[in-house]
Amino acid sequence: MEKKDYRPMWKDLGLNLEGHDQLLAVLGNAYKDIYMSQENRPKAMQYLDFVISEAHGLRIEELMEEKRKGNKVIGTFCVYVPEELISAVGGTCVGLCAGAEIGIDEAEKVLPRNTCALIKSFMGFKLAGLCPYIQASDLVVGETTCDGKKKAYEILNDYKETYVMEIPQMKTERDRALWKGEVLQFKERVEEIAGRKVTPENLRQGIKIVNEKRRALQRLSQIRRAAPPPISGLDALLVNQISFYDNPLRFTRNIHTLCDELEERVRNGMGVAKNGTPRILVSGSPMALPNWKIPYVVETSGAIVVAEESCVGERSTRDLVQEDGKSLDKMIDAIVDRYMKIDCACFTPNEERIEHILDLARDSKADGVIHYSIQFCTPYSVESYKVEKTLQQKNIPVLKIESDYGMEDVGQLKTRVEAFLEMVKG
């Protein structure tokens, strides 16, 4: 079947067509080399492969159709943005491009060179005209999870309207009050841009849709704890990455289909790695699509990633919004409480995150932890000291890695990971 030509749509969106063609070619080859070379993949992963193949095509076409119907597309960079409110007014929440070394020359015209890869990436995607999601968005929502991002959003706002939510830095009652004020203000902005009010009925439905997506991902997380694991860490990471921009109802349905297949594999003792293969928990900075480097290095070095303590992993899906709110105020409070549980490294103190890493390492039967920080990501880099200290006190092997999105250091990382795995094996 001949592939549809989306270039007219991309041109209407204002993309740099030549650069975009080059980007798709590079990402397509990377996906083939990293993902399609895996053996014994679950059949249901074919859906995820299709989603990736149409990430800049069919999915963008769907978003444009939503816009033609009068619905709004809201682009986000962070799991703190309450998707439930966007869903309530009939909007679509999509994660924005921020996981590849793209448009760096353009980004460095407005940003310092020693800025973290994620910030450079989202700015580069926009300035180089390579991200159809940001082009299709009616509003971009940022957040103050780090100083670099909050200052970069000021610059991004010159090119695309960017609304910024203030994230408190502690978790006292005073901080909760600040956060509730931010949620209420965001609700008003969403209502304004959508031309619709958030009501108890539509918010209840929005909460249910997003919770069901999280439940599907929680189910996947539980299944991965089997020995041997029925799915690779690479494939599980892909599922979590795609959850940020696929249609939530369709995504949820297909992930439950995947989980059905994985449970059958577990019953039959079928795994993607042999029993005795070192089981690794990856913790730290988020791995936005298409940042697959760390699990690729780990799983081509003789280990298997069984969990991610990350915003693109457990940190995003661990908690649900309580669904028993009888009024709009109660539902807003439930949203506020749920999002305050996220333990980003921007918080201080952040003992909850340390405890969650220990719990996840135990529950996933991890033999070791790799703490990954994006280069120049100060909150996670600094907090890695306390993570390492606590894990060592519990006799859990830990390796700290700092890296950007480039592939130049893959050989060096592989050498370090292989040495770490030898230590894990004892």
C-alpha positions in Angstrom: 0.0 0.0 0.0 1.4 3.4 -1.1 2.2 5.7 1.8 0.2 8.9 2.0 2.0 12.1 1.1 1.7 14.4 4.1 4.0 17.1 2.7 1.1 19.5 1.9 -0.1 19.3 5.5 3.4 19.9 6.8 3.9 22.8 4.5 0.6 24.3 5.7 1.9 23.9 9.3 5.0 25.9 8.4 7.5 23.0 8.7 11.0 23.2 7.2 10.3 20.4 4.6 13.8 19.7 3.6 15.0 19.5 7.2 11.9 17.5 8.2 12.6 14.9 5.5 16.1 14.5 6.8 14.9 14.2 10.4 12.4 11.5 9.5 15.0 9.6 7.6 17.5 9.7 10.5 14.8 8.7 13.1 13.5 6.0 10.8 16.9 4.4 10.5 17.5 4.7 14.2 14.2 3.0 15.0 15.0 0.2 12.6 18.4 -0.3 14.1 17.4 -0.1 17.7 13.9 -1.5 17.8 13.3 -3.8 14.8 16.6 -5.6 15.5 15.2 -7.0 18.8 14.3 -10.6 18.9 11.1 -12.2 20.3 9.2 -9.0 20.5 5.5 -9.2 21.5 3.2 -9.2 18.4 1.1 -6.4 19.9 4.1 -4.1 19.6 3.2 -3.8 16.0 0.6 -1.2 17.0 3.4 0.9 18.6 5.5 0.4 15.5 2.6 1.8 13.4 2.1 4.7 15.7 5.8 5.6 15.4 5.7 5.3 11.6 2.7 7.7 11.6 3.8 10.0 14.4 4.3 13.0 12.1 1.6 11.8 9.6 -1.7 10.2 10.6 -1.5 11.5 14.2 -1.0 15.1 13.0 -3.8 14.6 10.6 -6.1 13.5 13.5 -5.1 16.6 15.5 -5.9 18.9 12.6 -9.3 17.2 12.2 -9.9 17.9 15.9 -9.1 21.6 15.3 -11.4 21.8 12.4 -14.2 20.5 14.7 -13.4 23.4 17.0 -11.5 21.5 19.6 -8.1 22.7 20.9 -4.7 21.1 20.9 -2.5 21.8 24.0 1.2 21.0 23.8 3.1 20.2 27.0 6.6 19.4 28.2 5.9 18.0 31.7 3.8 15.6 33.6 2.7 18.4 36.0 0.3 19.8 33.4 -3.2 18.5 34.5 -4.3 16.6 31.4 -7.7 16.0 33.0 -8.7 19.7 32.6 -7.7 19.7 28.9 -9.7 16.5 28.3 -12.7 18.0 30.2 -13.2 20.8 27.6 -12.8 18.4 24.6 -9.1 19.3 24.1 -6.2 17.1 23.2 -3.0 17.1 25.3 0.1 16.2 23.4 3.7 15.9 24.5 6.1 18.0 22.4 9.3 17.1 20.6 12.2 17.2 23.0 14.3 14.0 22.9 16.9 14.4 20.1 19.8 16.6 19.1 17.8 18.7 16.6 18.3 22.3 15.5 21.2 22.7 18.0 22.8 25.5 15.9 19.5 27.4 15.9 18.9 26.8 19.6 22.4 28.0 20.6 21.7 31.3 18.9 19.3 32.1 21.8 20.6 29.7 24.6 23.9 29.1 26.3 25.9 26.2 25.0 26.0 24.5 28.4 22.2 24.1 28.5 20.7 20.7 29.1 19.9 18.6 26.0 16.2 18.6 26.7 15.9 22.4 26.7 18.1 22.7 23.6 16.0 20.1 21.9 12.6 21.6 22.3 13.9 25.0 21.3 15.8 23.5 18.4 12.7 21.6 17.2 10.7 24.9 17.1 13.4 27.3 15.7 14.4 24.8 13.0 10.7 24.2 12.1 10.8 20.4 12.6 8.1 19.6 15.2 4.5 19.3 13.7 3.1 19.0 17.3 4.2 22.4 18.4 3.0 23.9 15.1 -0.4 22.2 15.5 -0.8 23.3 19.2 -3.1 26.2 20.0 -1.2 26.7 23.2 2.1 25.5 24.7 2.2 24.9 28.5 5.5 25.1 30.3 6.4 24.8 34.0 9.0 25.9 36.5 10.6 22.5 37.3 14.1 24.0 36.7 15.6 27.5 36.2 16.8 26.6 32.7 13.3 25.7 31.5 11.5 28.6 33.0 13.9 31.1 31.4 13.8 29.2 28.1 10.0 29.5 28.1 10.4 33.3 28.1 12.3 33.0 24.8 10.0 30.3 23.4 7.0 32.6 24.0 8.5 35.0 21.3 7.9 32.2 18.8 4.9 30.4 20.2 2.4 31.4 22.8 3.6 29.7 26.0 1.7 29.5 29.3 3.8 28.7 32.3 2.6 27.0 35.5 4.6 27.6 38.7 5.6 24.4 40.4 6.1 24.7 44.2 9.6 23.7 45.4 8.4 22.2 48.8 5.3 20.2 49.9 4.0 22.1 52.9 0.3 23.3 53.1 1.5 26.7 51.9 2.9 25.0 48.8 -0.2 23.1 48.2 -2.2 26.3 48.4 0.1 27.8 45.8 -0.3 24.8 43.5 -4.1 24.8 43.9 -4.1 28.4 42.8 -2.0 27.4 39.7 -4.4 24.6 38.9 -7.4 26.9 39.2 -5.7 29.6 37.0 -4.8 26.9 34.4 -8.5 25.8 34.4 -9.5 29.3 33.6 -6.9 29.5 30.8 -8.1 26.2 29.3 -11.7 27.4 29.5 -10.8 30.6 27.8 -8.9 29.0 24.9 -11.5 26.3 24.4 -14.6 28.5 24.8 -16.1 25.9 27.1 -16.5 25.6 30.9 -15.1 22.8 33.0 -18.1 21.2 34.6 -18.5 18.4 37.2 -19.7 16.1 34.4 -17.0 16.7 31.8 -14.2 16.8 34.4 -15.4 13.5 35.9 -15.1 12.1 32.4 -11.7 13.7 31.9 -10.4 12.2 35.1 -11.7 8.8 34.1 -10.1 8.8 30.7 -6.6 9.8 32.0 -6.9 7.4 35.0 -7.7 4.5 32.6 -4.6 5.3 30.6 -2.5 5.3 33.8 -4.1 2.0 34.8 -3.1 0.3 31.6 0.5 1.5 32.1 0.4 0.4 35.8 -0.7 -3.0 34.5 2.3 -3.1 32.2 4.6 -2.1 35.0 3.4 -5.0 37.2 3.8 -7.6 34.4 7.4 -6.5 33.7 8.3 -7.7 37.2 7.9 -11.3 36.1 11.0 -13.5 35.8 11.9 -13.8 33.0 10.5 -10.4 31.8 8.1 -10.8 28.9 9.0 -7.4 27.3 12.2 -5.5 26.8 12.9 -2.3 28.6 13.2 -0.6 25.2 9.7 -1.6 24.2 8.3 -0.7 27.6 9.9 2.7 27.4 8.4 3.2 23.9 4.9 2.5 25.3 5.4 5.1 28.0 6.8 7.6 25.5 3.9 7.1 23.1 1.4 7.6 25.9 2.1 11.3 25.8 0.8 11.9 22.3 -1.4 9.0 21.1 -5.2 9.2 21.3 -5.8 8.2 24.9 -8.8 5.9 24.4 -7.2 4.0 21.5 -3.8 3.8 23.3 -5.4 2.4 26.5 -7.3 -0.2 24.5 -4.1 -1.3 22.6 -1.9 -1.4 25.8 -4.4 -3.7 27.5 -4.2 -6.0 24.4 -0.4 -5.9 24.7 -0.7 -6.7 28.4 -3.0 -9.7 27.6 -0.3 -11.1 25.4 2.4 -10.4 28.0 0.4 -12.2 30.7 0.1 -15.2 28.4 3.8 -15.1 27.9 4.4 -15.1 31.7 2.1 -18.1 32.1 4.1 -20.0 29.5 7.4 -18.9 31.0 8.3 -17.0 27.8 10.7 -14.0 28.2 12.9 -11.7 26.2 15.8 -12.6 28.4 17.0 -15.7 30.1 16.5 -16.2 33.9 19.6 -14.9 35.6 20.0 -12.0 33.2 20.8 -8.9 35.4 17.7 -6.8 36.0 18.3 -3.1 36.0 16.2 -0.2 37.3 16.9 3.1 35.4 16.3 6.2 37.6 16.5 9.9 37.0 15.9 12.4 34.2 13.1 11.8 31.8 13.8 10.1 28.5 11.7 11.9 25.9 11.0 10.4 22.5 13.3 9.5 20.7 15.9 9.3 23.5 16.5 5.5 23.7 20.2 5.5 24.3 20.5 4.3 27.9 18.2 1.3 27.7 19.8 0.5 24.3 23.2 0.4 25.9 22.0 -1.6 28.8 20.2 -4.2 26.8 22.9 -4.7 24.2 25.4 -5.2 27.1 23.7 -8.3 28.5 21.1 -6.9 30.9 17.4 -6.1 30.9 15.7 -2.9 32.1 12.7 -3.9 34.3 11.5 -0.4 35.5 12.0 3.3 35.1 11.8 5.7 38.0 11.2 8.6 35.7 8.6 11.1 34.4 8.5 8.8 31.4 7.8 5.9 33.7 6.6 5.3 37.2 6.7 8.9 38.4 4.1 9.8 35.8 1.8 6.7 36.2 2.1 5.7 39.8 -0.8 7.7 41.3 -4.4 8.1 40.1 -6.8 11.0 40.7 -9.5 10.0 43.2 -12.7 9.5 41.3 -15.2 9.9 44.1 -15.5 13.7 44.0 -19.1 14.8 44.2 -18.5 18.4 43.2 -16.2 20.4 41.0 -14.3 21.7 44.0 -13.7 18.2 45.3 -12.5 17.0 41.9 -10.1 20.0 41.6 -8.8 19.1 45.1 -8.3 15.5 44.0 -6.3 16.7 41.0 -4.2 19.1 43.1 -3.4 16.2 45.6 -2.5 13.8 42.9 -0.1 16.0 41.1 1.5 17.1 44.4 2.6 13.5 44.9 4.9 13.6 41.8 8.5 13.6 43.3 10.5 15.6 40.7 14.0 16.5 41.7 12.9 20.2 41.8 11.5 19.5 45.3 13.4 19.9 48.5 13.5 17.9 50.7 12.7 15.0 48.4 12.9 11.9 50.6 9.7 10.5 49.0 11.7 10.0 45.7 14.4 8.1 47.5 11.9 5.9 49.2 10.1 5.3 45.8 13.4 4.3 44.2 14.0 1.7 47.0 10.5 0.4 46.7 10.7 0.1 43.0 14.1 -1.6 43.1 12.6 -4.2 45.5 9.3 -4.7 43.8 10.9 -5.0 40.3 13.5 -7.4 41.8 16.3 -5.2 40.3 19.8 -6.4 40.7 21.2 -2.9 40.3 20.2 0.8 39.6 21.5 3.1 36.9 20.9 6.7 37.8 20.8 8.7 34.6 21.0 12.5 34.5 20.9 14.6 31.3 24.1 16.6 31.1 23.6 20.0 32.8 20.4 18.8 34.5 21.4 20.2 37.8 18.4 18.9 40.0 18.9 15.3 39.1 22.7 15.5 38.9 22.9 16.9 42.4 20.2 14.6 43.9 22.1 11.6 42.5 24.5 11.9 45.5 21.7 11.1 48.0 20.3 8.4 45.7 23.7 6.7 45.5 24.4 7.0 49.2 21.0 5.5 50.2 21.3 2.6 47.7 24.8 1.8 48.8 23.6 1.7 52.4 21.0 -0.9 51.3 23.7 -2.8 49.4 22.1 -2.1 46.1 24.7 -1.6 43.3 24.4 1.8 41.6 26.0 3.4 38.6 25.7 7.1 37.9 25.6 8.3 34.3 25.5 11.8 32.8 25.0 12.0 29.1 23.3 14.1 26.4 21.3 13.0 23.4 24.3 12.4 21.1 25.5 8.9 20.2 29.2 9.8 20.4 29.7 8.4 23.9 27.9 5.1 23.3 31.1 3.2 23.2 32.3 4.7 26.5 28.9 4.2 28.1 28.9 0.6 27.0 32.3 0.0 28.6 31.1 1.5 31.9 27.8 -0.4 31.9 29.5 -3.8 31.1 31.9 -3.3 34.0 28.9 -2.4 36.2 27.1 -5.6 35.1 30.1 -7.7 35.9 30.1 -6.3 39.4 26.3 -6.9 39.7 26.8 -10.5 38.7 29.4 -10.8 41.5 
